[in-house]
Amino acid sequence: MEDSPILEFVLGRYNYWLVIVLMMVGLYVVVARGNLVKKLVGLNLFQVSVFLFYISVGKVTGGTAPIYVDDPNALYSNPLPHVLILTAIVVGVATLAVGLSLVIRIQRAYGTIEEDDIQAADAGRDVSPRAGGESGTSASGGAA
């Protein structure tokens, strides 16, 4: 069986297909799920797919680590994507920590982390800051 050019094209770029699949799964979870923790997991899947994309693009075939050797024909991999992704991983962990802390705060305030229940709870009560602020201002204004 001969390799067809299309099959060779698809299999030769497996890293891009992996990135696309991970990105679409993450996007689907963010859009389709109502649970705030699941949305954070989907967001992290999306983020990991971007990391994998940059790491796979930074690798040079036949290249070595960018450490100086005494060979003028040495081929080096580009270290910049790897360094940037290392920074992005740290920022991603910090962002996830802030997101999880917000989810905990929301759960304490509403008693749930389901998006629909939170919106229903907000629709049932007046949460506009202006309504509370105006009444507080007029009360304090009347006292002064």
DSSP file with accessible surface (Angstrom, degrees, kcal/mol):
  #  RESIDUE AA STRUCTURE BP1 BP2  ACC     N-H-->O    O-->H-N    N-H-->O    O-->H-N    TCO  KAPPA ALPHA  PHI   PSI    X-CA   Y-CA   Z-CA
    1    1 A M              0   0  218      0, 0.0     2,-0.2     0, 0.0     3,-0.0   0.000 360.0 360.0 360.0 125.2    0.0    0.0    0.0
    2    2 A E        -     0   0  180      1,-0.1     2,-0.5     0, 0.0     0, 0.0  -0.566 360.0-110.7 -84.5 149.2    1.5    3.3   -1.1
    3    3 A D        -     0   0  118     -2,-0.2    -1,-0.1     4,-0.0     3,-0.0  -0.657  31.1-137.9 -77.6 128.1    1.3    6.4    1.1
    4    4 A S     >  -     0   0   53     -2,-0.5     4,-2.5     1,-0.1     5,-0.2  -0.558  15.7-122.0 -82.4 152.3   -1.0    8.9   -0.3
    5    5 A P  H  > S+     0   0  107      0, 0.0     4,-2.3     0, 0.0     5,-0.1   0.859 112.7  53.3 -63.3 -31.2    0.2   12.6   -0.2
    6    6 A I  H  > S+     0   0  128      2,-0.2     4,-2.6     1,-0.2     5,-0.2   0.936 109.8  46.4 -69.4 -45.2   -2.9   13.5    1.7
    7    7 A L  H  > S+     0   0   69      1,-0.2     4,-2.9     2,-0.2     5,-0.3   0.918 113.6  49.5 -62.8 -40.8   -2.3   10.9    4.4
    8    8 A E  H  X S+     0   0  128     -4,-2.5     4,-2.0     1,-0.2    -1,-0.2   0.902 110.7  50.8 -63.8 -38.9    1.3   11.9    4.6
    9    9 A F  H  X S+     0   0  110     -4,-2.3     4,-0.6    -5,-0.2    -2,-0.2   0.933 114.1  43.7 -63.0 -44.4    0.3   15.6    4.9
   10   10 A V  H >< S+     0   0   54     -4,-2.6     3,-0.9     1,-0.2     7,-0.2   0.945 117.6  43.2 -69.9 -46.8   -2.1   14.8    7.7
   11   11 A L  H >< S+     0   0  111     -4,-2.9     3,-1.0     1,-0.2    -1,-0.2   0.803 107.1  61.9 -71.9 -26.3    0.2   12.5    9.7
   12   12 A G  H 3< S+     0   0   53     -4,-2.0    -1,-0.2    -5,-0.3    -2,-0.2   0.666 107.9  44.2 -71.7 -16.8    3.1   14.8    9.2
   13   13 A R  T XX  +     0   0  103     -3,-0.9     4,-1.5    -4,-0.6     3,-0.6  -0.212  68.5 136.0-120.0  43.1    1.4   17.5   11.1
   14   14 A Y  H <>  +     0   0  168     -3,-1.0     4,-2.4     1,-0.2     5,-0.2   0.822  68.1  62.3 -62.8 -30.0    0.0   15.5   14.0
   15   15 A N  H 3> S+     0   0   37      1,-0.2     4,-2.2     2,-0.2    -1,-0.2   0.905 102.8  49.4 -64.9 -37.0    1.1   18.2   16.5
   16   16 A Y  H <> S+     0   0   92     -3,-0.6     4,-2.6     2,-0.2    -1,-0.2   0.895 110.4  50.5 -67.3 -38.1   -1.2   20.7   14.8
   17   17 A W  H  X S+     0   0  115     -4,-1.5     4,-2.7     2,-0.2    -2,-0.2   0.903 109.6  50.7 -67.3 -38.7   -4.2   18.3   14.9
   18   18 A L  H  X S+     0   0   93     -4,-2.4     4,-2.6     2,-0.2     5,-0.2   0.925 111.4  48.3 -62.3 -43.6   -3.5   17.6   18.6
   19   19 A V  H  X S+     0   0   10     -4,-2.2     4,-2.6     1,-0.2    -2,-0.2   0.927 112.1  49.0 -62.6 -43.6   -3.5   21.4   19.3
   20   20 A I  H  X S+     0   0   81     -4,-2.6     4,-2.6     2,-0.2     5,-0.2   0.930 112.2  47.8 -63.8 -44.1   -6.7   21.9   17.3
   21   21 A V  H  X S+     0   0   89     -4,-2.7     4,-2.4     2,-0.2     5,-0.2   0.949 114.2  46.2 -63.6 -46.5   -8.5   19.1   19.1
   22   22 A L  H  X S+     0   0   38     -4,-2.6     4,-2.5     1,-0.2    -1,-0.2   0.917 113.3  50.2 -62.0 -40.9   -7.5   20.3   22.5
   23   23 A M  H  X S+     0   0   46     -4,-2.6     4,-2.6    -5,-0.2    -1,-0.2   0.923 111.8  46.6 -65.4 -42.0   -8.4   23.8   21.7
   24   24 A M  H  X S+     0   0   97     -4,-2.6     4,-2.6     2,-0.2    -1,-0.2   0.883 111.6  50.9 -70.8 -36.0  -11.8   22.9   20.4
   25   25 A V  H  X S+     0   0   68     -4,-2.4     4,-2.5    -5,-0.2    -2,-0.2   0.940 112.6  47.4 -64.7 -44.2  -12.5   20.7   23.5
   26   26 A G  H  X S+     0   0    0     -4,-2.5     4,-2.3    -5,-0.2    -2,-0.2   0.925 112.8  48.1 -62.5 -43.5  -11.5   23.5   25.8
   27   27 A L  H  X S+     0   0   79     -4,-2.6     4,-2.4     1,-0.2     5,-0.2   0.915 111.0  51.5 -63.6 -41.0  -13.6   26.0   23.9
   28   28 A Y  H  X S+     0   0  139     -4,-2.6     4,-3.3     1,-0.2     5,-0.4   0.924 109.9  49.0 -62.0 -44.1  -16.6   23.6   23.9
   29   29 A V  H  X S+     0   0   26     -4,-2.5     4,-1.7     1,-0.2    -1,-0.2   0.917 111.7  49.3 -64.2 -40.4  -16.3   23.1   27.7
   30   30 A V  H  < S+     0   0   41     -4,-2.3    -1,-0.2    -5,-0.2    -2,-0.2   0.924 120.4  35.7 -64.8 -41.2  -16.1   26.9   28.3
   31   31 A V  H  < S+     0   0  110     -4,-2.4    -2,-0.2    -5,-0.2    -1,-0.2   0.908 123.4  39.0 -80.7 -40.7  -19.2   27.6   26.1
   32   32 A A  H  < S+     0   0   48     -4,-3.3     2,-0.3    -5,-0.2    -3,-0.2   0.738  98.6  78.6 -90.0 -23.7  -21.4   24.6   26.9
   33   33 A R     <  -     0   0  112     -4,-1.7     9,-0.0    -5,-0.4     0, 0.0  -0.665  52.6-164.7 -93.4 144.4  -20.9   24.0   30.6
   34   34 A G        +     0   0   19     -2,-0.3    81,-2.6    81,-0.0     2,-0.4   0.598  62.0  99.6 -98.5 -14.1  -22.6   26.0   33.3
   35   35 A N  B  >  -A  114   0A  27     79,-0.2     4,-2.0     1,-0.1    79,-0.2  -0.601  67.6-144.8 -76.8 129.2  -20.5   24.8   36.2
   36   36 A L  H  > S+     0   0   32     77,-2.2     4,-1.8    -2,-0.4    -1,-0.1   0.849  98.4  52.3 -68.0 -33.1  -17.8   27.5   36.9
   37   37 A V  H  > S+     0   0   55      2,-0.2     4,-2.2     1,-0.2    -1,-0.2   0.920 109.2  50.3 -68.2 -40.6  -15.2   24.9   37.9
   38   38 A K  H  > S+     0   0  104      1,-0.2     4,-2.5     2,-0.2    -2,-0.2   0.870 107.2  55.0 -64.8 -35.0  -15.7   23.1   34.6
   39   39 A K  H  X S+     0   0   41     -4,-2.0     4,-2.4     2,-0.2    -1,-0.2   0.905 107.4  49.6 -63.4 -39.4  -15.4   26.4   32.8
   40   40 A L  H  X S+     0   0   28     -4,-1.8     4,-2.2     2,-0.2    -2,-0.2   0.892 109.8  51.1 -65.7 -38.3  -12.0   26.9   34.4
   41   41 A V  H  X S+     0   0   85     -4,-2.2     4,-2.3     2,-0.2    -2,-0.2   0.930 111.0  48.6 -63.7 -42.8  -10.9   23.4   33.4
   42   42 A G  H  X S+     0   0    0     -4,-2.5     4,-2.3     1,-0.2    -2,-0.2   0.898 109.4  52.7 -63.1 -39.4  -12.0   24.2   29.8
   43   43 A L  H  X S+     0   0   87     -4,-2.4     4,-2.3     1,-0.2    -1,-0.2   0.905 109.3  49.2 -64.1 -38.6  -10.1   27.4   29.9
   44   44 A N  H  X S+     0   0   41     -4,-2.2     4,-2.8     2,-0.2    -2,-0.2   0.875 108.1  53.4 -69.8 -35.9   -7.0   25.6   31.0
   45   45 A L  H  X S+     0   0   54     -4,-2.3     4,-2.0     2,-0.2    -2,-0.2   0.929 109.8  48.8 -61.1 -43.0   -7.3   23.0   28.3
   46   46 A F  H  X S+     0   0   67     -4,-2.3     4,-1.6     1,-0.2    -2,-0.2   0.929 112.1  48.9 -61.0 -43.0   -7.5   25.9   25.8
   47   47 A Q  H  X S+     0   0   50     -4,-2.3     4,-2.2     1,-0.2    -2,-0.2   0.907 108.5  52.5 -65.6 -42.0   -4.4   27.4   27.4
   48   48 A V  H  X S+     0   0   61     -4,-2.8     4,-2.8     1,-0.2    -1,-0.2   0.879 104.9  56.5 -63.6 -35.5   -2.5   24.1   27.3
   49   49 A S  H  X S+     0   0    0     -4,-2.0     4,-2.0     2,-0.2    -1,-0.2   0.906 107.0  48.8 -64.2 -37.2   -3.2   23.8   23.6
   50   50 A V  H  X S+     0   0   45     -4,-1.6     4,-2.3     2,-0.2    -2,-0.2   0.920 110.4  51.7 -66.9 -39.3   -1.6   27.2   22.9
   51   51 A F  H  X S+     0   0   25     -4,-2.2     4,-2.5     1,-0.2     5,-0.2   0.936 109.9  48.7 -60.6 -47.7    1.4   26.1   25.0
   52   52 A L  H  X S+     0   0   65     -4,-2.8     4,-2.6     1,-0.2     5,-0.2   0.879 109.0  54.4 -62.0 -36.6    1.8   22.9   22.9
   53   53 A F  H  X S+     0   0   73     -4,-2.0     4,-2.1    -5,-0.2    -1,-0.2   0.960 111.2  43.0 -61.8 -49.9    1.5   24.9   19.7
   54   54 A Y  H  X S+     0   0  118     -4,-2.3     4,-1.8     1,-0.2    -2,-0.2   0.890 114.7  50.1 -66.8 -37.9    4.3   27.2   20.6
   55   55 A I  H  X S+     0   0   64     -4,-2.5     4,-0.8    -5,-0.2    -1,-0.2   0.929 111.7  47.8 -66.1 -42.0    6.5   24.5   22.0
   56   56 A S  H  < S+     0   0   35     -4,-2.6     3,-0.4    -5,-0.2    -2,-0.2   0.861 112.0  49.7 -69.7 -31.4    6.0   22.3   18.9
   57   57 A V  H  < S+     0   0   73     -4,-2.1    -1,-0.2    -5,-0.2    -2,-0.2   0.857 105.5  58.2 -73.5 -31.3    6.7   25.2   16.5
   58   58 A G  H  < S+     0   0    3     -4,-1.8    20,-1.2    -5,-0.2     2,-0.4   0.693  84.1  97.0 -73.4 -17.6    9.9   26.2   18.4
   59   59 A K     <  -     0   0  115     -4,-0.8     2,-0.5    -3,-0.4    18,-0.0  -0.598  63.2-153.7 -77.6 127.1   11.5   22.7   17.9
   60   60 A V    >   -     0   0   49     -2,-0.4     3,-2.2     4,-0.1     2,-0.2  -0.884  24.8-113.5-100.7 128.6   13.9   22.6   15.0
   61   61 A T  T 3  S+     0   0  137     -2,-0.5     3,-0.1     1,-0.3    -1,-0.0  -0.438 102.7   6.4 -63.8 123.8   14.4   19.2   13.3
   62   62 A G  T 3  S+     0   0   67      1,-0.3    13,-0.3    -2,-0.2    -1,-0.3   0.428 103.1 132.9  83.5  -1.6   17.9   18.1   14.0
   63   63 A G    <   -     0   0    9     -3,-2.2    -1,-0.3    13,-0.1    13,-0.3  -0.415  43.0-147.5 -82.0 157.9   18.5   21.1   16.2
   64   64 A T  B     -b   76   0B  72     11,-2.5    13,-3.0     1,-0.1    -4,-0.1  -0.623  37.9 -68.1-113.4 177.8   20.2   20.9   19.6
   65   65 A A        -     0   0   60     -2,-0.2     2,-3.1    11,-0.2    -1,-0.1  -0.342  58.6-102.5 -63.5 146.7   19.8   22.8   22.8
   66   66 A P  S    S+     0   0   70      0, 0.0     2,-0.5     0, 0.0    -1,-0.1  -0.289  77.9 129.7 -75.7  62.3   21.0   26.4   22.4
   67   67 A I        -     0   0  123     -2,-3.1     2,-0.0     0, 0.0    -3,-0.0  -0.967  66.8-104.7-115.3 130.9   24.3   25.8   24.2
   68   68 A Y        +     0   0  184     -2,-0.5     2,-0.3     2,-0.1    -3,-0.0  -0.294  42.2 177.8 -62.0 128.3   27.4   26.9   22.5
   69   69 A V        -     0   0   66      2,-0.2     2,-0.6    -2,-0.0     5,-0.1  -0.898  41.4-110.8-123.3 160.7   29.5   24.2   20.9
   70   70 A D  S    S+     0   0  145     -2,-0.3    -2,-0.1     2,-0.0     0, 0.0  -0.022  85.4 105.0 -84.6  35.2   32.7   24.6   18.9
   71   71 A D    >   -     0   0   83     -2,-0.6     3,-1.6     1,-0.1    -2,-0.2  -0.957  56.6-159.1-117.0 116.0   31.0   23.5   15.7
   72   72 A P  T 3  S+     0   0  122      0, 0.0    -1,-0.1     0, 0.0    -2,-0.0   0.738  93.6  53.9 -68.2 -18.0   30.3   26.3   13.2
   73   73 A N  T 3  S+     0   0  143      2,-0.1     2,-0.0     0, 0.0    -2,-0.0   0.277  78.6 132.6 -97.6  11.6   27.6   24.1   11.5
   74   74 A A    <   -     0   0   27     -3,-1.6     2,-0.5    -5,-0.1   -11,-0.1  -0.352  48.2-144.2 -66.1 141.2   25.7   23.4   14.6
   75   75 A L        -     0   0   92    -13,-0.3   -11,-2.5    -2,-0.0     2,-0.3  -0.935  16.8-161.4-110.4 125.6   21.9   23.8   14.3
   76   76 A Y  B     -b   64   0B  80     -2,-0.5     2,-0.2   -13,-0.3   -11,-0.2  -0.809  16.4-123.3-109.6 148.7   20.2   25.2   17.4
   77   77 A S        -     0   0   12    -13,-3.0   -18,-0.2    -2,-0.3   -19,-0.1  -0.559  39.4-101.4 -80.2 154.1   16.5   25.1   18.4
   78   78 A N        -     0   0   80    -20,-1.2     4,-0.5    -2,-0.2    -1,-0.1  -0.633  31.9-167.8 -78.9 118.2   14.9   28.4   19.1
   79   79 A P     >  +     0   0   59      0, 0.0     4,-2.2     0, 0.0     5,-0.2   0.669  69.3  83.7 -81.6 -14.4   14.8   28.9   22.9
   80   80 A L  H  > S+     0   0  101      1,-0.2     4,-2.7     2,-0.2     5,-0.2   0.922  88.4  48.7 -60.6 -46.8   12.4   31.9   22.8
   81   81 A P  H  > S+     0   0   18      0, 0.0     4,-2.4     0, 0.0    -1,-0.2   0.916 112.1  50.7 -60.6 -37.0    9.1   30.0   22.6
   82   82 A H  H  > S+     0   0   74     -4,-0.5     4,-2.0     2,-0.2    -2,-0.2   0.909 111.5  46.7 -67.3 -40.4   10.1   27.7   25.4
   83   83 A V  H  X S+     0   0   83     -4,-2.2     4,-2.0     2,-0.2    -1,-0.2   0.923 112.9  49.6 -66.8 -42.6   11.0   30.7   27.7
   84   84 A L  H  X S+     0   0  101     -4,-2.7     4,-2.5    -5,-0.2    -2,-0.2   0.902 110.7  50.0 -64.0 -38.7    7.8   32.5   26.8
   85   85 A I  H  X S+     0   0   11     -4,-2.4     4,-2.5    -5,-0.2    -1,-0.2   0.881 105.7  56.5 -70.2 -34.3    5.8   29.4   27.6
   86   86 A L  H  X S+     0   0  116     -4,-2.0     4,-1.7     2,-0.2    -1,-0.2   0.937 110.6  44.8 -60.6 -42.9    7.5   28.9   30.9
   87   87 A T  H  X S+     0   0   83     -4,-2.0     4,-2.4     1,-0.2    -2,-0.2   0.915 111.9  52.5 -64.8 -41.2    6.4   32.4   31.8
   88   88 A A  H  X S+     0   0   29     -4,-2.5     4,-2.7     1,-0.2    -2,-0.2   0.851 104.8  55.8 -66.0 -33.0    2.9   31.8   30.5
   89   89 A I  H  X S+     0   0   71     -4,-2.5     4,-2.5     2,-0.2    -1,-0.2   0.932 108.4  47.9 -64.3 -43.1    2.6   28.6   32.6
   90   90 A V  H  X S+     0   0   97     -4,-1.7     4,-2.2     1,-0.2    -2,-0.2   0.937 113.8  46.5 -63.1 -45.0    3.4   30.7   35.7
   91   91 A V  H  X S+     0   0   82     -4,-2.4     4,-2.7     1,-0.2    -1,-0.2   0.905 111.2  53.6 -63.9 -38.6    0.8   33.3   34.7
   92   92 A G  H  X S+     0   0    3     -4,-2.7     4,-2.4     2,-0.2    -2,-0.2   0.899 107.8  49.1 -64.0 -39.9   -1.7   30.5   33.9
   93   93 A V  H  X S+     0   0   96     -4,-2.5     4,-2.3     2,-0.2    -1,-0.2   0.924 112.5  48.3 -65.7 -41.2   -1.3   29.0   37.4
   94   94 A A  H  X S+     0   0   54     -4,-2.2     4,-2.3     2,-0.2    -2,-0.2   0.919 111.6  49.8 -64.9 -41.0   -1.8   32.3   39.0
   95   95 A T  H  X S+     0   0   80     -4,-2.7     4,-2.6     1,-0.2    -2,-0.2   0.908 110.0  50.8 -63.9 -40.4   -4.9   33.0   36.9
   96   96 A L  H  X S+     0   0   49     -4,-2.4     4,-2.9     2,-0.2     5,-0.2   0.914 108.6  52.2 -64.2 -39.7   -6.3   29.6   37.8
   97   97 A A  H  X S+     0   0   58     -4,-2.3     4,-2.2     2,-0.2    -2,-0.2   0.925 111.1  46.6 -63.0 -42.5   -5.8   30.4   41.5
   98   98 A V  H  X S+     0   0   85     -4,-2.3     4,-2.3     2,-0.2    -2,-0.2   0.926 112.8  50.7 -65.0 -42.1   -7.6   33.7   41.2
   99   99 A G  H  X S+     0   0   14     -4,-2.6     4,-2.2     1,-0.2    -2,-0.2   0.922 110.6  48.1 -62.1 -43.6  -10.4   32.0   39.2
  100  100 A L  H  X S+     0   0   69     -4,-2.9     4,-2.3     1,-0.2    -1,-0.2   0.891 110.2  52.0 -66.6 -36.9  -10.8   29.3   41.8
  101  101 A S  H  X S+     0   0   63     -4,-2.2     4,-2.3    -5,-0.2    -1,-0.2   0.890 109.3  50.4 -66.8 -36.3  -10.8   31.8   44.6
  102  102 A L  H  X S+     0   0  101     -4,-2.3     4,-2.7     2,-0.2    -2,-0.2   0.893 108.4  52.7 -65.8 -37.8  -13.6   33.7   42.8
  103  103 A V  H  X S+     0   0   14     -4,-2.2     4,-2.7     2,-0.2    -2,-0.2   0.916 108.7  50.0 -63.4 -40.8  -15.6   30.5   42.4
  104  104 A I  H  X S+     0   0   88     -4,-2.3     4,-2.2     2,-0.2    -2,-0.2   0.933 111.7  48.2 -63.0 -42.7  -15.3   29.9   46.2
  105  105 A R  H  X S+     0   0  156     -4,-2.3     4,-2.0     1,-0.2    -2,-0.2   0.911 112.2  48.8 -65.0 -40.7  -16.5   33.4   46.9
  106  106 A I  H  X S+     0   0   54     -4,-2.7     4,-2.9     2,-0.2     5,-0.5   0.910 109.4  52.8 -64.9 -40.3  -19.4   33.0   44.5
  107  107 A Q  H  X S+     0   0   87     -4,-2.7     4,-2.1     1,-0.2    -2,-0.2   0.903 110.2  48.0 -64.4 -37.2  -20.3   29.7   46.0
  108  108 A R  H  < S+     0   0  186     -4,-2.2    -1,-0.2    -5,-0.2    -2,-0.2   0.874 116.0  44.0 -69.9 -35.8  -20.4   31.3   49.5
  109  109 A A  H  < S+     0   0   54     -4,-2.0    -2,-0.2    -5,-0.2    -1,-0.2   0.885 130.9  20.4 -76.7 -39.5  -22.5   34.2   48.3
  110  110 A Y  H  < S-     0   0   71     -4,-2.9    -3,-0.2     2,-0.3    -2,-0.2   0.578  93.6-125.9-107.3 -18.3  -25.0   32.2   46.2
  111  111 A G  S  < S+     0   0   53     -4,-2.1     2,-0.3    -5,-0.5    -4,-0.2   0.558  84.1  64.1  81.9   6.6  -24.8   28.7   47.5
  112  112 A T        -     0   0   31     -6,-0.4    -2,-0.3     2,-0.1    -1,-0.2  -0.975  61.4-151.4-153.0 161.0  -24.1   27.3   44.0
  113  113 A I        +     0   0   35     -2,-0.3   -77,-2.2    -3,-0.1     2,-0.5   0.154  62.8 115.9-119.7  14.9  -21.5   27.4   41.2
  114  114 A E  B  >  -A   35   0A  71    -79,-0.2     4,-2.0     1,-0.1   -79,-0.2  -0.739  62.5-142.5 -85.7 129.2  -24.0   26.7   38.4
  115  115 A E  H  > S+     0   0   64    -81,-2.6     4,-2.4    -2,-0.5     5,-0.2   0.877  98.0  51.7 -60.9 -40.7  -24.2   29.7   36.1
  116  116 A D  H  > S+     0   0  109      1,-0.2     4,-2.4     2,-0.2    -1,-0.2   0.900 109.6  49.4 -65.7 -40.6  -28.0   29.4   35.5
  117  117 A D  H  > S+     0   0   85      2,-0.2     4,-2.4     1,-0.2    -1,-0.2   0.888 110.9  50.3 -66.1 -37.4  -28.8   29.3   39.2
  118  118 A I  H  X S+     0   0   21     -4,-2.0     4,-2.3     2,-0.2    -2,-0.2   0.926 111.5  47.6 -67.0 -42.8  -26.6   32.4   39.8
  119  119 A Q  H  X S+     0   0  111     -4,-2.4     4,-2.2     2,-0.2    -2,-0.2   0.893 111.9  50.5 -66.1 -37.8  -28.4   34.3   37.0
  120  120 A A  H  X S+     0   0   65     -4,-2.4     4,-1.4     2,-0.2    -1,-0.2   0.902 110.3  49.7 -65.9 -39.3  -31.8   33.2   38.4
  121  121 A A  H  X S+     0   0   45     -4,-2.4     4,-0.6     1,-0.2    -2,-0.2   0.895 111.7  48.5 -65.9 -38.5  -30.8   34.4   41.8
  122  122 A D  H >< S+     0   0   49     -4,-2.3     3,-0.6     1,-0.2     5,-0.3   0.856 108.3  54.0 -68.9 -34.8  -29.6   37.7   40.4
  123  123 A A  H 3< S+     0   0   89     -4,-2.2    -1,-0.2     1,-0.2    -2,-0.2   0.818 104.2  57.1 -68.6 -27.5  -32.9   38.1   38.4
  124  124 A G  H 3< S+     0   0   71     -4,-1.4     2,-0.3    -5,-0.1    -1,-0.2   0.644 111.0  41.3 -80.0 -13.3  -34.9   37.6   41.6
  125  125 A R  S << S-     0   0  125     -3,-0.6     2,-0.8    -4,-0.6    -1,-0.0  -0.942  87.5-106.6-135.0 156.8  -33.3   40.5   43.5
  126  126 A D        +     0   0  121     -2,-0.3    -3,-0.1     1,-0.2    -2,-0.0  -0.714  42.0 163.6 -83.8 112.3  -32.2   44.0   42.7
  127  127 A V        +     0   0   78     -2,-0.8    -1,-0.2    -5,-0.3    -4,-0.1   0.313  26.1 127.7-112.1   7.5  -28.4   43.9   42.6
  128  128 A S     >  -     0   0   52      1,-0.2     4,-1.2     2,-0.0     3,-0.4  -0.463  53.9-145.9 -69.7 131.2  -27.7   47.2   40.8
  129  129 A P  H  > S+     0   0  118      0, 0.0     4,-2.4     0, 0.0     5,-0.2   0.804  95.3  62.9 -68.0 -24.3  -25.2   49.2   42.8
  130  130 A R  H  > S+     0   0  187      2,-0.2     4,-3.0     1,-0.2     5,-0.3   0.901  98.1  54.2 -68.1 -39.3  -26.9   52.4   41.8
  131  131 A A  H  > S+     0   0   36     -3,-0.4     4,-1.6     1,-0.2    -1,-0.2   0.935 115.2  39.6 -63.1 -43.1  -30.2   51.5   43.5
  132  132 A G  H  X S+     0   0   48     -4,-1.2     4,-2.1     1,-0.2    -1,-0.2   0.892 116.5  51.0 -72.3 -37.0  -28.5   50.9   46.8
  133  133 A G  H  X S+     0   0   37     -4,-2.4     4,-2.8     2,-0.2    -2,-0.2   0.903 108.8  50.2 -69.2 -38.1  -26.1   53.8   46.4
  134  134 A E  H  X S+     0   0  118     -4,-3.0     4,-3.0     2,-0.2     5,-0.2   0.924 111.8  47.0 -67.9 -41.4  -28.8   56.3   45.6
  135  135 A S  H  X S+     0   0   73     -4,-1.6     4,-2.2    -5,-0.3    -1,-0.2   0.909 114.6  47.8 -67.9 -35.6  -30.9   55.4   48.6
  136  136 A G  H  X S+     0   0   41     -4,-2.1     4,-2.5     2,-0.2    -2,-0.2   0.899 112.9  49.2 -68.4 -36.8  -27.8   55.5   50.8
  137  137 A T  H  X S+     0   0   92     -4,-2.8     4,-3.4     2,-0.2     5,-0.2   0.932 111.9  47.1 -67.7 -43.1  -26.8   58.9   49.4
  138  138 A S  H  X S+     0   0   80     -4,-3.0     4,-2.5     2,-0.2    -1,-0.2   0.888 112.5  50.4 -67.4 -36.4  -30.3   60.4   49.8
  139  139 A A  H  X S+     0   0   70     -4,-2.2     4,-1.6    -5,-0.2    -1,-0.2   0.937 116.9  39.7 -66.0 -42.8  -30.4   59.1   53.4
  140  140 A S  H  X S+     0   0   74     -4,-2.5     4,-1.7     1,-0.2    -2,-0.2   0.867 114.9  54.0 -73.0 -32.0  -27.0   60.5   54.2
  141  141 A G  H  < S+     0   0   49     -4,-3.4    -2,-0.2    -5,-0.2    -1,-0.2   0.879 108.2  49.8 -66.5 -36.2  -27.8   63.6   52.2
  142  142 A G  H  < S+     0   0   68     -4,-2.5    -1,-0.2     1,-0.2    -2,-0.2   0.872 109.7  50.9 -69.9 -32.5  -31.0   64.1   54.2
  143  143 A A  H  <        0   0   92     -4,-1.6    -1,-0.2    -5,-0.2    -2,-0.2   0.839 360.0 360.0 -74.1 -27.6  -29.2   63.7   57.5
  144  144 A A     <        0   0  120     -4,-1.7    -3,-0.1    -5,-0.1    -2,-0.1   0.777 360.0 360.0 -85.5 360.0  -26.5   66.3   56.5
